[in-house]
Amino acid sequence: MTNKTEQKIMDAALEIFAKNGFKSSTTKAIAEKSGFTEMTLFRKFSTKKNLYEMVLNQNVKLMLEDFNKNVFNGKKYENVKDFIANFIIQTQQVMMNNFEVFYISLNEENKSMEKLMAEQTNAAGNYLKQHIKNPEIDYDTLGISIISFVYIVNLENYHNRKASFGKSAESVVENFIEMIYCMVK
């Protein structure tokens, strides 16, 4: 369990690591962002690597809880199109709410994160298989496609590049939902 000081440092570190990557992030920048000194940072976490690992562990746990609560929730849907729309929209919301840790997991070399991402992709494929009954679908590929699409939309939103689609992100998501539905029906 973390105290308020540790949590402020970890929150600042998450933002800095997502923005700069592990190697380019400095403990000085993290300390300044958190409002504490580097001495306090090192007293609480000993090393930048230890801080990084604690930030990832805490935020990955929160992200997985969020996915399980809001995406892989076992909710029943009246039809496949409602399921697909909910799956994509909820995935987008959970990913955006946890974007920094998701971004770090995709952009930093980390074997444990690679394993986690493989597990999440597998979970998405299995969940899709439970709700979409079509023997011609490769559910893991469908899951990867949806997660990749959502990541790109969220990356654009995260960097405030909403106009780069030529349409609103919501319109792009609605079109994607229609496309996926047409593929699986």
MOMO-V671095 format. One record per helix or strand of 2 or more residues. SS is the DSSP state (@ for helix, = for strand). FROM is the first residue (numbers start at 1). LEN is the number of residues. If there is no record, write none. Layout:
ss->{SS SS}
from->{FROM FROM}
len->{LEN LEN}
This chain:
ss->{@ @ @ @ @ @ @ @ @ @}
from->{4 27 38 48 80 99 111 139 162 169}
len->{21 8 8 23 18 9 21 20 4 16}
